[in-house]
Each structure stands twice: as structure tokens, then as C-alpha cells.
Amino acid sequence: MKIHAAPVTQIPETVPYAPSRKSAVQTDARDSVEIAGQNIIELLNRAVQAADANTKQALDVAQKLSRQLRVAEERVADLETDLKHYKDRAARAENWLKYISSEIEQKFFGSDDRVRREA
């Protein structure tokens, strides 16, 4: 029995409309460059979003602290006004006590001195 082999068709080196082997390597490299570039851009976008969120949070905290500082400054000003009022009041009370003390000395002890001098 004789086996007849079918004629062997030669496989073409290139397939129509397919990139050549050399360009296929370049496409793979380009794809990995594209992928790396896209990954870097994505990471940059995430970093920008995180920075924006941090900036917003920092501004919110700064505004809150600014309001608290303004309230504290107003409170300090009020307390300083109260302090001045009470210092003035204490000084007037001290002057009254000195006056009353001198009146007591003159009215009660001054008369004893006169009695003693007369005796």
C-alpha cells in the first residue's frame, strides 16, 4: 500500500493584515508603555484627589479654628473690660474704706484725745 501524501502547502511567513513579528514586539512594548503610562496617570489622579481632600479638610479645620479664635478673642476682650470695671470698683471701695476709717478715727478716737487733753 502506497501512502500518498497530500502536497504540503507552505505556511506564509506573514498573515495578511497581521502585524509583522518585529512590529508585534513593538506593539507589546508599546502596550506595556501605554499601560504603565495609564497607571502613572491614574496614580497621579488619585494623588490629586487625595491632596484636594486633604486641602479641603485643612481649610475646614482652619476655618473652624479661626471661628474659635475669634470667639476666644471676643471673650478675652469682654473679660478685660470686666476686669477694668472691677478694678475701678475695688479702687473706689478702697477709697471709701480709707475715708470711713479716717472718719471713725476722728469721731471716736479724736474725741478721746480731746478729753484726755482737757483732763
C-alpha positions, 0 to 999 in steps of 0.5 A: 500500500502506497501512502500518498501524501497530500502536497504540503502547502507552505505556511506564509511567513506573514498573515495578511493584515497581521502585524509583522513579528518585529512590529508585534514586539513593538506593539507589546512594548508599546502596550506595556508603555501605554499601560504603565503610562495609564497607571502613572496617570491614574496614580497621579489622579488619585494623588490629586484627589487625595491632596484636594481632600486633604486641602479641603479638610485643612481649610475646614479645620482652619476655618473652624479654628479661626471661628474659635479664635475669634470667639476666644478673642471676643471673650478675652476682650469682654473679660478685660473690660470686666476686669477694668470695671472691677478694678475701678470698683475695688479702687473706689471701695478702697477709697471709701474704706480709707475715708470711713476709717479716717472718719471713725478715727476722728469721731471716736478716737479724736474725741478721746484725745480731746478729753484726755487733753482737757483732763 
